[in-house]
Amino acid sequence: MSEHAEDGAVAEVLRDVRDPALDAPLGELGMVGAVECGDGVARIELRLPDHDLPARDVLEARIRAALADCGVNDVEITTADMDDDAIHHVLDVIGHTPAGGGIRDSRFKTGQSHARVIAISSGKGGVGKSSITTNLAVALAADGAAVGVLDADVWGFSVPRMLGVDRPPTMIGVEDTGMIIPPLVHGVRVVSMGFFTDEDTPVMWRGPMLHKAMEQFLVDVHWGELDFLVIDMPPGTGDVSISMSQFLPTAEVVVVTTPQPAAGRVAQRAGKMAANVDQQLIGVVENMSWLEIPGGERRTVFGEGGGAELAADLEVPLLGQVPLDEELRVGADTGEPVVISHPEAPAAAAIRDIAARIRKIAPRKIRRPELRIKQT
């Protein structure tokens, strides 16, 4: 085979490799630049819309693996900047709708995305809602699902720390036209207000600003083709919860509570809000259910029965009970979710079971407006 034929064969292989951040083939994105083969080495140029594009290491690993399957084991990869026209092409391929241009509904609302949206809610803070969100998302991803996490807890954002995200999102675009490319960690795409403000700076926003922020997180972020979008909701039933019910009318709601009956009564309000806005309430998770001590004894530090009682009141299943587990707390502080750092831990096993139960629940079909014809 001539070197030119080898160049063409390598280029064809590269065209089908999917960029993990943009979730599209390199050929469609126009990211395959010059390809030269000689002296047993394939020299590849990648054309990038931004040199900070997330998951570059994953992309290079995919390229090397694809070429190794074709017998090419020595690969040299260099990069080059895209021009403005090429960047616009990338935005077209990934389906970006510029601000001020056309419909601004998210793909999750219009039905263009097949992702199930799972909103993790609670009546009040302090019940471990964010720990459940992050570990549930990572458990779903570890089981092969494409997963995104949206940290909608604007005032109490904690997801970036809990997932160990060490880099902000990347903006690609030209002038005022751009799209946010979320970082990937533990196989999960992540967006949070924590990327756009200092961790110790309070967010003091009213309704309209909160509404706009949530719209941007859903519309201007390139989530890719997800199977699940897991949302860490703020506690209670305030402005963000109302906005999200408008943006995501087909979201499935999971309510997190503790065994304490008083906490369950507060959580009931979050559950009933789902019914009031016609979202699908799919179940209750009881967190901090017990503490296992040496000898096998279980101490119910926060009481008993709150989760089951709440599930019965809301007429939904109790999806699971997650015990108090030091490894769960340590993982949240170090950015290593317990489901991957200590998969044998009781909390990890409980959360994996909850993920499996959610997978088995049949999602409600996306509702379409009915055309009503007035009869005369």
C-alpha positions as CSV (number, residue, x, y, z in Angstrom):
1,M,0.0,0.0,0.0
2,S,1.3,3.5,-0.9
3,E,1.8,6.1,1.8
4,H,-1.0,8.2,0.3
5,A,-3.3,5.2,0.6
6,E,-2.3,4.8,4.2
7,D,-2.9,8.4,4.8
8,G,-6.4,8.1,3.5
9,A,-7.1,4.9,5.4
10,V,-6.0,6.5,8.7
11,A,-8.1,9.6,8.0
12,E,-11.2,7.4,7.4
13,V,-10.7,5.7,10.7
14,L,-10.3,9.1,12.5
15,R,-13.5,10.4,11.0
16,D,-15.6,7.9,13.0
17,V,-13.9,8.5,16.4
18,R,-16.3,10.5,18.6
19,D,-15.0,13.5,20.5
20,P,-16.1,12.9,24.2
21,A,-16.7,16.5,24.9
22,L,-18.7,17.4,21.8
23,D,-20.3,13.9,21.5
24,A,-20.0,13.8,17.7
25,P,-17.7,12.1,15.2
26,L,-14.5,14.0,14.4
27,G,-15.3,13.8,10.7
28,E,-18.7,15.6,11.1
29,L,-17.1,18.2,13.4
30,G,-14.3,18.9,10.8
31,M,-11.6,18.2,13.4
32,V,-9.4,15.9,11.3
33,G,-6.6,17.9,9.9
34,A,-3.5,16.8,8.1
35,V,-2.7,13.1,8.2
36,E,0.8,11.8,7.2
37,C,2.1,8.2,7.5
38,G,5.7,7.4,7.1
39,D,8.5,5.5,8.8
40,G,5.9,3.4,10.6
41,V,4.4,6.5,12.3
42,A,1.0,8.1,11.8
43,R,1.2,11.9,12.3
44,I,-2.2,13.4,13.0
45,E,-3.3,17.0,13.3
46,L,-6.4,17.7,15.3
47,R,-8.2,20.9,14.5
48,L,-9.8,22.2,17.7
49,P,-12.4,24.9,18.4
50,D,-10.6,25.6,21.7
51,H,-7.4,24.2,23.2
52,D,-9.1,23.8,26.6
53,L,-11.7,21.4,25.2
54,P,-12.5,18.9,28.0
55,A,-11.4,15.3,28.0
56,R,-8.5,15.7,25.5
57,D,-6.9,12.7,27.2
58,V,-10.0,10.6,26.5
59,L,-10.1,11.7,22.9
60,E,-6.4,10.8,22.3
61,A,-6.9,7.4,23.9
62,R,-9.9,6.8,21.6
63,I,-7.8,7.7,18.6
64,R,-4.9,5.5,19.6
65,A,-7.3,2.6,20.3
66,A,-9.1,3.0,17.0
67,L,-5.8,3.1,15.0
68,A,-4.4,0.1,17.0
69,D,-7.3,-1.9,15.8
70,C,-6.1,-1.2,12.3
71,G,-2.5,-2.1,13.1
72,V,-1.2,1.4,13.6
73,N,0.5,1.6,17.0
74,D,2.9,4.5,16.7
75,V,0.9,7.8,16.7
76,E,2.0,11.4,17.0
77,I,-0.8,13.9,17.6
78,T,-0.5,17.6,17.2
79,T,-3.2,20.3,17.3
80,A,-4.2,23.4,15.4
81,D,-6.7,26.2,15.9
82,M,-10.0,26.3,13.9
83,D,-10.9,29.5,12.1
84,D,-14.2,31.2,12.7
85,D,-16.0,29.5,9.9
86,A,-14.9,26.1,11.2
87,I,-16.1,27.0,14.7
88,H,-19.5,28.0,13.3
89,H,-19.7,24.6,11.6
90,V,-19.0,22.9,14.9
91,L,-21.8,24.9,16.6
92,D,-24.2,23.9,13.8
93,V,-23.2,20.2,14.1
94,I,-23.9,20.2,17.9
95,G,-27.1,22.1,17.5
96,H,-26.5,25.3,19.2
97,T,-29.2,28.0,19.2
98,P,-27.7,31.4,19.7
99,A,-29.2,33.7,22.4
100,G,-31.8,35.9,20.8
101,G,-32.1,33.6,17.7
102,G,-35.0,31.3,17.4
103,I,-36.7,29.1,20.0
104,R,-34.8,28.9,23.3
105,D,-36.5,25.8,24.7
106,S,-34.1,23.1,25.7
107,R,-33.8,19.8,23.9
108,F,-35.1,18.1,27.0
109,K,-38.4,20.1,26.7
110,T,-38.9,19.8,23.0
111,G,-38.3,16.1,22.9
112,Q,-35.1,16.3,20.8
113,S,-33.3,14.6,23.6
114,H,-34.4,11.1,24.7
115,A,-32.8,11.6,28.2
116,R,-34.8,10.9,31.3
117,V,-34.6,14.0,33.6
118,I,-34.4,13.0,37.3
119,A,-34.9,15.9,39.7
120,I,-33.6,15.1,43.2
121,S,-35.6,17.2,45.6
122,S,-36.0,17.7,49.3
123,G,-38.2,19.7,51.7
124,K,-35.2,21.2,53.5
125,G,-31.4,21.2,53.5
126,G,-29.2,18.8,55.5
127,V,-30.8,15.5,54.4
128,G,-27.9,14.5,52.0
129,K,-29.7,15.4,48.8
130,S,-26.4,16.4,47.0
131,S,-24.6,13.2,48.1
132,I,-27.5,11.1,46.7
133,T,-27.5,13.1,43.5
134,T,-23.7,12.8,42.8
135,N,-23.5,9.1,43.7
136,L,-26.7,8.2,41.8
137,A,-25.3,9.9,38.7
138,V,-21.9,8.2,38.9
139,A,-23.7,4.8,39.6
140,L,-25.8,5.2,36.4
141,A,-22.7,6.2,34.4
142,A,-20.7,3.2,35.8
143,D,-23.5,1.0,34.5
144,G,-23.0,2.3,31.0
145,A,-25.4,5.2,30.8
146,A,-24.6,8.7,29.4
147,V,-25.2,11.0,32.3
148,G,-25.2,14.7,33.0
149,V,-25.5,16.4,36.4
150,L,-27.0,19.9,36.7
151,D,-26.4,21.5,40.1
152,A,-29.5,23.7,40.3
153,D,-28.9,24.5,44.0
154,V,-27.8,28.0,43.2
155,W,-27.3,29.1,46.8
156,G,-25.9,25.9,48.2
157,F,-23.9,24.5,45.3
158,S,-21.7,21.6,46.3
159,V,-21.6,19.2,43.3
160,P,-18.2,20.3,41.8
161,R,-16.5,19.6,45.1
162,M,-18.4,16.3,45.6
163,L,-17.4,15.1,42.1
164,G,-13.9,16.4,42.3
165,V,-14.2,18.7,39.2
166,D,-10.9,20.5,38.9
167,R,-11.6,22.6,35.8
168,P,-14.3,25.0,34.7
169,P,-16.4,24.5,31.5
170,T,-15.1,25.6,28.2
171,M,-16.8,28.2,26.0
172,I,-16.5,27.7,22.3
173,G,-17.8,30.3,19.8
174,V,-17.3,33.5,17.9
175,E,-18.2,36.9,19.3
176,D,-21.6,36.6,21.0
177,T,-22.3,33.2,19.6
178,G,-21.1,30.4,21.8
179,M,-21.8,27.2,23.7
180,I,-20.7,26.0,27.1
181,I,-18.9,22.6,27.0
182,P,-19.1,21.0,30.5
183,P,-16.2,19.2,32.1
184,L,-16.4,15.4,32.3
185,V,-15.5,13.6,35.5
186,H,-16.2,10.0,36.5
187,G,-17.9,9.6,33.2
188,V,-20.4,12.4,34.0
189,R,-20.9,15.9,32.4
190,V,-21.2,18.6,35.1
191,V,-22.6,22.1,35.3
192,S,-22.9,24.2,38.4
193,M,-23.1,27.8,39.6
194,G,-20.0,26.9,41.4
195,F,-18.0,27.2,38.1
196,F,-19.0,30.9,37.7
197,T,-18.5,32.3,41.2
198,D,-16.0,31.8,44.0
199,E,-16.9,29.0,46.4
200,D,-17.1,31.5,49.4
201,T,-19.1,34.1,47.6
202,P,-22.8,34.2,48.3
203,V,-25.2,34.2,45.3
204,M,-27.8,37.0,46.0
205,W,-30.2,36.8,43.1
206,R,-33.9,37.2,42.7
207,G,-36.3,35.3,40.6
208,P,-35.6,36.7,37.1
209,M,-31.9,36.2,37.3
210,L,-32.3,32.7,38.7
211,H,-34.8,31.9,35.9
212,K,-32.3,33.1,33.2
213,A,-29.4,31.2,34.8
214,M,-31.4,27.9,34.7
215,E,-32.4,28.6,31.1
216,Q,-28.7,29.1,30.1
217,F,-27.7,25.9,31.9
218,L,-30.3,23.9,29.9
219,V,-30.0,25.6,26.5
220,D,-26.5,27.0,26.2
221,V,-24.7,23.9,27.6
222,H,-23.8,21.2,25.2
223,W,-25.1,18.1,27.1
224,G,-24.8,15.7,24.2
225,E,-26.9,12.6,23.8
226,L,-27.7,11.8,27.4
227,D,-29.6,8.9,28.8
228,F,-30.1,10.7,32.1
229,L,-29.9,14.3,33.3
230,V,-29.8,14.2,37.1
231,I,-30.6,17.6,38.7
232,D,-29.6,18.5,42.3
233,M,-32.6,20.8,43.1
234,P,-32.5,23.4,45.8
235,P,-34.4,22.5,49.0
236,G,-38.0,23.7,49.2
237,T,-40.4,25.0,46.6
238,G,-39.0,28.4,45.6
239,D,-38.2,30.3,42.4
240,V,-35.7,27.8,41.0
241,S,-38.1,24.9,41.5
242,I,-40.9,26.8,39.8
243,S,-38.7,27.7,36.9
244,M,-37.4,24.2,36.5
245,S,-40.9,22.8,36.4
246,Q,-41.6,25.2,33.4
247,F,-38.3,24.3,31.6
248,L,-38.6,20.5,32.3
249,P,-42.3,19.6,32.5
250,T,-41.6,15.9,32.0
251,A,-39.0,15.6,34.8
252,E,-39.3,12.7,37.1
253,V,-39.0,13.7,40.8
254,V,-37.3,11.8,43.6
255,V,-37.7,13.2,47.1
256,V,-35.0,12.7,49.6
257,T,-35.7,12.6,53.4
258,T,-34.3,11.2,56.6
259,P,-36.1,8.7,58.9
260,Q,-37.2,11.5,61.2
261,P,-40.9,12.0,60.9
262,A,-40.6,15.8,61.2
263,A,-38.2,15.8,58.1
264,G,-40.7,13.6,56.2
265,R,-43.5,16.1,56.8
266,V,-41.4,18.9,55.4
267,A,-40.3,16.8,52.4
268,Q,-44.0,16.1,51.7
269,R,-44.3,19.6,50.3
270,A,-41.6,19.0,47.7
271,G,-43.4,15.8,46.7
272,K,-46.8,17.5,46.4
273,M,-45.3,20.3,44.3
274,A,-44.5,17.7,41.6
275,A,-48.2,16.8,41.4
276,N,-49.2,20.5,41.4
277,V,-46.9,21.2,38.3
278,D,-47.8,17.9,36.7
279,Q,-44.4,16.3,36.9
280,Q,-44.0,12.6,37.6
281,L,-43.2,11.8,41.2
282,I,-41.4,8.4,41.0
283,G,-40.3,7.7,44.6
284,V,-38.7,8.5,47.9
285,V,-35.2,7.9,49.1
286,E,-34.5,7.7,52.8
287,N,-31.0,8.8,53.7
288,M,-29.1,8.4,57.0
289,S,-31.4,5.4,57.8
290,W,-29.2,3.8,60.4
291,L,-25.6,3.5,61.6
292,E,-24.0,0.1,61.6
293,I,-21.7,-0.5,64.6
294,P,-19.3,-3.4,65.3
295,G,-21.2,-6.5,66.0
296,G,-23.8,-5.9,63.4
297,E,-26.1,-3.7,65.5
298,R,-28.0,-0.9,63.8
299,R,-28.5,2.4,65.6
300,T,-31.3,4.5,64.2
301,V,-29.8,7.9,65.1
302,F,-32.5,9.9,63.3
303,G,-35.4,7.7,64.2
304,E,-37.3,5.2,62.0
305,G,-40.0,5.1,59.4
306,G,-39.9,8.6,58.0
307,G,-39.2,7.4,54.5
308,A,-41.8,4.7,54.4
309,E,-44.4,7.0,55.9
310,L,-43.6,9.7,53.3
311,A,-43.8,7.2,50.4
312,A,-47.1,6.0,51.6
313,D,-48.5,9.5,52.0
314,L,-47.4,10.4,48.5
315,E,-48.5,7.0,47.1
316,V,-45.1,6.2,45.5
317,P,-42.5,3.5,46.2
318,L,-39.7,3.8,48.8
319,L,-36.8,3.4,46.3
320,G,-34.3,2.6,49.0
321,Q,-32.7,3.4,52.4
322,V,-29.1,4.7,52.5
323,P,-27.3,4.1,55.8
324,L,-25.0,6.6,57.6
325,D,-21.6,5.7,56.2
326,E,-18.3,7.5,56.9
327,E,-17.0,6.6,53.4
328,L,-19.9,8.4,51.9
329,R,-19.0,11.6,53.8
330,V,-15.3,11.2,53.0
331,G,-16.0,10.7,49.3
332,A,-18.1,13.9,49.3
333,D,-15.2,15.9,50.8
334,T,-12.5,14.4,48.5
335,G,-14.4,14.3,45.2
336,E,-14.4,10.5,45.1
337,P,-18.0,9.3,45.2
338,V,-18.4,6.3,47.4
339,V,-20.0,4.2,44.6
340,I,-16.5,4.1,42.9
341,S,-14.1,4.8,45.8
342,H,-15.6,2.1,48.1
343,P,-18.1,0.1,46.0
344,E,-18.3,-2.5,48.8
345,A,-19.6,0.1,51.3
346,P,-23.2,-0.3,52.5
347,A,-24.1,3.2,51.3
348,A,-22.6,2.4,47.8
349,A,-24.6,-0.8,47.6
350,A,-27.8,1.0,48.6
351,I,-27.3,3.7,46.0
352,R,-26.6,1.2,43.2
353,D,-29.8,-0.6,44.1
354,I,-31.7,2.8,43.9
355,A,-30.2,3.4,40.5
356,A,-31.3,0.0,39.3
357,R,-34.9,0.6,40.5
358,I,-35.0,4.0,38.7
359,R,-33.8,2.4,35.5
360,K,-36.8,0.0,35.7
361,I,-39.4,2.7,36.1
362,A,-41.2,3.4,32.8
363,P,-40.9,7.2,32.2
364,R,-44.0,9.0,31.2
365,K,-44.1,10.0,27.5
366,I,-43.4,13.6,26.6
367,R,-46.7,15.4,26.4
368,R,-47.6,17.2,23.3
369,P,-50.2,20.1,23.1
370,E,-53.5,18.8,21.8
371,L,-55.1,20.6,18.9
372,R,-58.6,21.4,20.0
373,I,-61.1,22.3,17.3
374,K,-64.1,24.2,18.4
375,Q,-67.3,22.7,17.0
376,T,-70.1,24.9,15.8
